[in-house]
Every structure is written in structure tokens, then in C-alpha cells.
Amino acid sequence: MFTGIIEEIGTIISLETEQENLHITIRSNFTSELKIDQSVSHNGVCLTVISIDADNYTVTAIKETLEKTSLTSLKVGELINLERGMKLGDRLDGHIVQGHVDQTAVCKNIKETDGSWYFTFEYDSSLDNITIEKGSITVHGVSLTVVNSQRNEFSVAIIPYTYEHTNFNTLTIGTIVNLEFDVIGKYVKRIAELK
């Protein structure tokens, strides 16, 4: 379980394919605090630490994860948003994030406005995921508030701190990002469907 408050930006050190799996090695300042089998969110994708070597650690993404996320577009040297699982008893500063990506989206517009940035993302609405105005959304692992909610797109406003301390400052128009829709909204939607 995560909060969507990015702890650190890591760097992709290597990408290795083995059969249908992708081993991703990341350099991180908190590597020395990790342990094998620990869950870490990588651009919003919950992956398990399988090995640790000095400042680097490795995780593995399986075929299903690769098909539903943007992990296949990672490149060596790229920056990646990282968050370790939350501790019981900590404040929940973002929102409840599972690290289970629902689908990807494409960055359609970036607008700088006097000290903040508006990012607009378009997603495939045929998968029946929804956003609501002022609702929560996780984009590349970052807990954000939806503005301008539409059937297949939404925008988020990024403050300078978030822009500087996440990989949002590397996004460009056309960048594919991972989305996790609000878990409470997903349950409410499913209950309504079953009635």
C-alpha cells in the first residue's frame, strides 16, 4: 500500500530481458534500507525487490505487468518515481494507492501558468475507468487531484515542489504514463454495476 507521495527519484541503471520478464535495476539513495521481497512503487507500479548490490537494487516485471504499464518504454539513464510502502501509523498525505496500474495514458498538453503547470492526459475510455472533478488519481505513482474531468481525459495541476521532486519535469507531449484510478471510486462503480 502506498500514498502517492514520491519519496525519491531513482535512475534506471540497466534493463535485462529474460524470457517474457524484464529485470530493472535502479540506483537509489534508499537502497541500503531495502530488503529482499520488499515492495516499492516504480512510476506507480508495485514491484518486488529481488536483489541488492551497493546503491543499486533490481526488480522484475512479468508479462502481464509489462502489457498494462509503460515499463516497456523505460530507457537506461531515465529517471523514475520511487515510493516505499507506507508504514502503519504514518500520516496518509496523498490517498490510498495500491500500486496496481489500471491502464496507461498519453500526455496531450502541458501548460505553464505563472508558477504551476497543467498536464492533460488522454486515456482509453473503453476500459470503463473514470475520473471525477476534484477526485484522486495516481499518475506515474504521484497522488494528484483531477481538474477538468472528461470522458477520456483529465488534467492535473502541478505545484513547483512536485514538479522539481518527481519526474514530471521530464514529461513531454506524447509521453506514456501509468494511471491508477481511485480505489474507492472503483468499488463504488462496481457496486452500482451489480445492482
Summary of the structure (lengths in Angstrom):
residues: 195
radius of gyration: 16.4
end to end distance: 28.9
largest distance: 53.3
contacts: 604
relative contact order: 0.20
helix: 19%
strand: 44%
